Structure formats: structure tokens, C-alpha cells
Amino acid sequence: MRRQPTLRVSHVLTIVIGFIVLALGWHNHRKLSRLREIQFSLVEKAQNMGLNPGNPVPLSTRTIRDDHKNIDQIAREFIACTVEFKDCNDSRDFQKLDQASRDRIISATDTVILFNQGQLQHLVEIISDEAGLDAKVRKKLLIFALGRWSQFSNRAVFDYLSKSPDLMEQLDSSLYLLFRNTVPAWIERAPDEVIGWLRETREILPGKIQDSAIHKYAEFIAKDRPLETFDLFSEFHDDPHRFFPSILRKANKLTVADRAAALTRIREMAQGLNDPAAREEYLAKNLQALVIGQESNQGDFQTAIDTIAATNLQIEDLDFIWNPFKDDLIYHHKVEQTGEWIAWLEENVPVEKYEFHRKRLLEHWQSRDPEAATAFVREHAQKD
């Protein structure tokens, strides 16, 4: 009777230890500490059940002396440990190691986790300058050290990077990974600081990095200040049109007034496109985003209808709703509002334009909620 809980604890213990070893790649000190507490608890439970999972290495409580000789030694031990166990990628690999190797990995990580900002910067410099280090291992170590440092100060890390072209070159594509994982939290915490930093470094940052940061910032401000996204992209890019309508699609809480104002700006920006086909496509995609193009199956019927009325859109502007060769409405509208959309189509669109689309809407509704769809068809037949 005791085998089931014993196996369960053993399995959980394996997963916990696996997560701990992933600290070599990227980790938060508080999460690591919490996992270590869980590990100690699980080890104790396992021992009480007669298992012998081994004793975890105690988390170091000593302070790290702030002198380069000591930091150099710790850093090189950490680098050596990572190099030795570079093929240990998950909990299964970790479990295959002997206890002494596991203890070394955990101990090396625990010690570096205690570094302060200055020590982490020195660690980055040591890793960057270490001769003969495999490029993949170097990137992994740099991402770990810079990620830890960014938890103290994003601004300090990115200022350091912007003045270190050799380091950015070493990181290569991993630099994008660093930004993608750290910029969102920085934006949530200090959006004005982020945009200020982006303006200061716009001539230095690689295009992909800047685009990613601007896009994340735009998503953040679009929640409350959607119109600023137009100015933002116009400021940072010669071709701001390509960033829409993805931002507008995620701005689910825009009021009808916001949508009308956004459409005005979209029409103004469309005039900057010399190619008539590109201009038409730009307008169509953004109209869809403003009227129905929210996140999957989240487009609200009443909001769409109010937006159409407020912006004086005509049927020919709304082919993403009725066009039989487009499935836009099916993927974006709320399924439970299908009946309202069908009724609107019947009232506003010539039958030859919507008949096939009506069938597709009903089939889609039937697959999602057959009872409601059948009831609608039955009620509609009685009215006819």
C-alpha cells in the first residue's frame, strides 16, 4: 500500500531536482530558493518512507567577498562545472549523474546566485574573455549571468551591452533571447525608462532587437493609450505600417470612440503608401482588427456593430464579414453570438453575397454548440 505514494514522491523529487539544474541556464533566486526548500522537504519525506535519495547540498549562507581574486575563482569553478556537464539538459540527464556530480552542479549554481550586481558584471567579463570556451556554452553562461543581473537592473545590463559591441557579437542570436525574456517585465515596471533607453540606443541596437522591444512596449501602452502606438512606430520606423494590425488585435478593451479615432489615423497613414494594392490591404487588415479582429473568438458583436455605425463604414468596406472566400468572421467572433451575426447579414447584405458564408457559420456553430445552433435554425424556420 505504501508503494504508490513512495513512487509519487520519488517522481516529484526527480522533477524538482531537474528544475534546479535548469538554473544553470536561467533562473530567479527566489524561485531557486523555494525549490531548494521543496527539495529538502521531499528528501525528508522520501527518507521517512525508506528511500535513500541522497542528501541535498545546503544552500550557501556565506557572503561572497567583493574582491576579484575570490570572484575569479568562483566564476571559473562555475564555468568549469558548466563545461563538464554541458550535455545535462533535463531532469532525466541530471538523474543519471552520481550524487557527487549533482552536488557540484547545485553548489556551483547556489554560489553564483549570491553575486551582487558588480560581481555579476565581473562574471560576464570573465565569461566573455575566457579563452577556448565553446561558443554555445559561452552563450549559455552569458545569458545566465546577464539574466541574473537584469533582475537587479535591466537598465544597467542594457547600458552595459550597448557599450560592448564585442559582447553583443558573442551573444549573436542569444541577444534576442535575452531581450525577449527580460524586456516585458521591465516595461511593466518602468515603461518610461524603457522608451527613454530605446531612444538613446536606437542607432546601436540590432533591428530585430529594437523591433521586438518596440512591439512589446506598444502592446503595453495600447491597453490604455492606443493612439500613441501610431506615433511610436512612426517615430522608430520608416515603414510603420507593417506593425499593424497585430497591436490593434490585442487591444481588446478599446472603446468605440478609441476605435473610431484609430481608424482616422489608419486612413491618414494609408495615404503614405504609394502602391494602391498595398494601401487597400493595409486598410482592410486594420478595419478587420478594429471591427472583429480581436483574439481568437473574442470579437464582440455589439462592439463591432457600434464601431461600424460610429465610423460610417459601408458594406463594401466590410467584406471580411460577408465575403464567402474569407473566414475572418468565423475565427474571430464569439461563437455564442453566431445567430446575431447571421441575422445582421440577412438584414444588411444581399443574399448572393452571404449565403455561402451563412452556411459556413452554421456548420462552425454546430461543431461547437450543436444544441444552440439547432435551436436557432428551428426558431428561424418558424419565423420564415
Sequence and secondary structure as in RCSB ss.txt:
>XXXX:A:sequence
MRRQPTLRVSHVLTIVIGFIVLALGWHNHRKLSRLREIQFSLVEKAQNMGLNPGNPVPLSTRTIRDDHKNIDQIA
REFIACTVEFKDCNDSRDFQKLDQASRDRIISATDTVILFNQGQLQHLVEIISDEAGLDAKVRKKLLIFALGRWS
QFSNRAVFDYLSKSPDLMEQLDSSLYLLFRNTVPAWIERAPDEVIGWLRETREILPGKIQDSAIHKYAEFIAKDR
PLETFDLFSEFHDDPHRFFPSILRKANKLTVADRAAALTRIREMAQGLNDPAAREEYLAKNLQALVIGQESNQGD
FQTAIDTIAATNLQIEDLDFIWNPFKDDLIYHHKVEQTGEWIAWLEENVPVEKYEFHRKRLLEHWQSRDPEAATA
FVREHAQKD
>XXXX:A:secstr
  HHHHHHHHHHHHHHHHHHHGGGTS  HHHHHHHHHHHHHHHHHHHHTT           S   SSHHHHHHHH
HHHHHHHHHTTT  SHHHHHHS HHHHHHHHHHHHHHHT  HHHHHHHHHHHHH TT  HHHHHHHHHHHHHHHH
TT HHHHHHHHHT HHHHHHHTTHHHHHHHHHHHHHHHH HHHHHHHHHHTTTTS HHHHHHHHHHHHHHHHTT 
TTHHHHHHHHH S GGGGTTHHHHH TT  HHHHHHHHHHHHHHHTT   HHHHHHHHHHHHHHHHT SSTT B 
HHHHHHHHHHTT  GGGGHHHH TT  HHHHHB GGGHHHHHHHHHHHS HHHHHHHHHHHHHHHHHH HHHHHH
HHHHHHHH 
